[in-house]
Amino acid sequence: MDMKRLSVKNVPFLVIGIFLLIMLGKYVYQLPRFHQGEIAPNFTANLLHGAPFELSDLKGRYVLLDFWGSWCGPCRAEHPALVALSRELENTPLKDAEGFSIVSIAIESDENRWKRAIEQDGLYWSWHIMDKTTSFRFFNSKIAQLYGVKSIPAKYLIDPKGNIIATNPSIAQIRQLMLPSPN
């Protein structure tokens, strides 16, 4: 009897332990594939209106790869801040760079929803890519897999030489990394 009572008392601890292991596993699974200092993998894709695009064409500029989806509430909620940041930096001198570009990579299955979201959110920049997926659970689209994206929103900030300088940076971190220090 004491043995049964002892094991029943341990059930809550066992459940909590299993829950913590699951959460840790999920956290590790969703970590970015690339980290600060690594070279950003180049890729090619077609832009919104069909023009070819290659990431390396933006060398010399800071580039923010923004992985998002028209169906993702947190992604859409970030768009006003990204639009404001892009407008702010259009004519601002940056550290050793020709400029700043946002490359929006939408993990989507529906092209019309994607286009509608771009228009509704006022994403005025030129670099919009639909990374077609058949699984929103595993993000099996080409660019998402290349960058190891397993949840969105996800961001990579790339310096003018093509190196990743931040993963999932805040707007304040982006400014800090790109703007010259006031002297």
C-alpha positions in Angstrom: 0.0 0.0 0.0 2.7 2.4 0.8 4.2 1.7 -2.6 1.0 2.6 -4.4 0.6 5.8 -2.3 4.1 6.8 -3.1 3.7 6.4 -6.8 0.4 8.3 -6.9 2.1 11.2 -5.1 4.7 11.3 -7.8 2.3 11.5 -10.7 2.1 15.4 -10.7 5.9 15.6 -10.7 6.1 13.1 -13.6 3.5 15.0 -15.6 5.3 18.3 -14.9 8.6 16.7 -15.9 7.2 15.4 -19.2 5.6 18.8 -20.0 8.9 20.5 -19.4 10.7 18.0 -21.6 8.2 18.6 -24.4 8.5 22.4 -24.1 12.3 22.1 -24.2 12.2 19.9 -27.2 9.9 22.4 -29.0 12.2 25.3 -28.1 15.3 23.4 -29.5 13.3 22.4 -32.6 12.4 26.0 -33.3 15.8 27.5 -32.8 17.1 29.3 -35.9 19.3 27.2 -38.1 21.9 30.0 -38.7 23.5 32.3 -36.1 25.4 35.5 -35.9 28.5 35.5 -38.0 27.5 32.8 -40.4 27.2 33.5 -44.1 23.6 33.8 -45.2 22.8 31.1 -47.8 22.0 32.5 -51.2 18.8 31.6 -52.9 16.8 32.5 -56.1 13.1 33.0 -56.4 10.5 34.9 -58.4 9.2 38.1 -56.9 5.5 39.2 -56.7 5.2 40.2 -60.3 7.4 37.4 -61.7 10.8 39.1 -61.9 13.7 36.9 -60.9 15.4 37.6 -57.6 18.7 36.4 -56.1 19.6 37.3 -52.5 23.2 38.0 -53.5 22.0 40.9 -55.8 21.5 42.9 -52.5 25.1 42.6 -51.4 26.3 46.0 -50.2 23.0 46.6 -48.4 21.6 45.5 -45.0 18.9 43.0 -45.7 16.2 41.9 -43.3 14.7 38.5 -44.4 11.2 38.5 -42.9 9.5 35.1 -42.9 5.8 35.6 -42.4 2.3 34.4 -43.6 -0.9 36.1 -44.5 -2.6 33.7 -42.0 -0.2 34.6 -39.1 -1.7 37.2 -36.7 1.6 38.0 -34.9 3.3 38.4 -38.4 0.7 40.8 -39.6 0.8 42.8 -36.3 4.5 43.4 -36.9 4.0 44.9 -40.3 3.3 48.5 -39.3 6.6 48.7 -37.4 8.5 47.2 -40.4 6.9 49.7 -42.8 7.8 52.6 -40.4 11.4 51.2 -40.1 11.8 50.9 -43.9 10.5 54.5 -44.5 12.7 55.8 -41.7 15.9 54.2 -43.2 15.2 55.0 -46.9 17.4 58.2 -46.8 19.4 57.6 -43.6 23.1 57.0 -43.8 24.0 53.5 -42.5 27.2 51.9 -41.2 29.2 50.9 -44.3 26.2 50.1 -46.5 24.4 51.4 -49.6 21.0 51.1 -47.9 18.5 48.8 -46.3 16.1 46.3 -47.9 13.4 44.1 -46.5 12.8 40.8 -48.3 9.4 39.5 -47.3 9.2 35.7 -47.6 5.6 34.6 -47.2 5.1 30.9 -46.3 1.8 30.4 -48.2 -0.4 28.0 -50.0 -2.8 30.7 -51.4 -1.4 33.3 -53.7 -4.5 35.5 -53.6 -4.4 35.8 -49.8 -0.7 36.6 -50.0 -1.2 39.4 -52.5 -4.2 40.8 -50.5 -2.2 40.8 -47.3 0.7 42.7 -49.0 -1.8 45.4 -50.1 -3.7 45.6 -46.9 -0.6 45.9 -44.8 1.0 48.5 -47.0 4.2 46.5 -47.7 5.4 48.9 -50.3 8.9 47.5 -50.9 9.8 45.5 -54.1 11.0 42.2 -52.7 8.1 39.9 -52.0 8.4 36.2 -52.4 5.8 33.5 -52.0 7.5 30.4 -50.6 4.8 27.9 -51.4 4.2 25.2 -48.8 2.0 22.2 -48.5 2.5 21.9 -44.7 2.0 24.7 -42.3 3.1 22.3 -39.6 6.5 21.5 -41.0 7.1 24.5 -43.3 8.2 22.4 -46.2 8.8 25.3 -48.6 12.1 25.7 -50.3 13.5 28.9 -48.6 12.0 28.2 -45.2 13.8 24.8 -45.3 17.0 26.4 -46.4 16.9 28.8 -43.5 15.6 26.2 -41.0 12.4 28.2 -40.3 10.0 26.2 -38.2 7.8 28.9 -36.8 6.9 32.5 -37.8 7.4 35.4 -37.6 11.1 34.7 -38.1 13.8 37.2 -39.2 17.4 37.3 -40.2 19.4 40.5 -40.4 22.2 40.3 -43.0 25.1 42.8 -43.2 26.4 44.3 -46.5 29.0 41.5 -46.8 26.3 38.8 -46.6 26.8 37.7 -43.0 24.0 37.1 -40.6 24.3 39.6 -37.8 21.1 38.9 -35.9 18.3 36.3 -35.7 14.9 37.5 -34.8 16.0 41.0 -33.9 13.7 43.6 -32.5 13.2 46.9 -34.4 15.4 48.6 -31.8 18.2 46.0 -32.3 18.0 46.5 -36.1 18.5 50.3 -35.7 21.3 49.8 -33.2 23.2 47.4 -35.6 22.8 49.5 -38.7 22.9 53.1 -37.6 26.2 54.9 -37.0 27.0 55.7 -33.4 26.4 59.3 -32.6 29.7 61.0 -31.9 
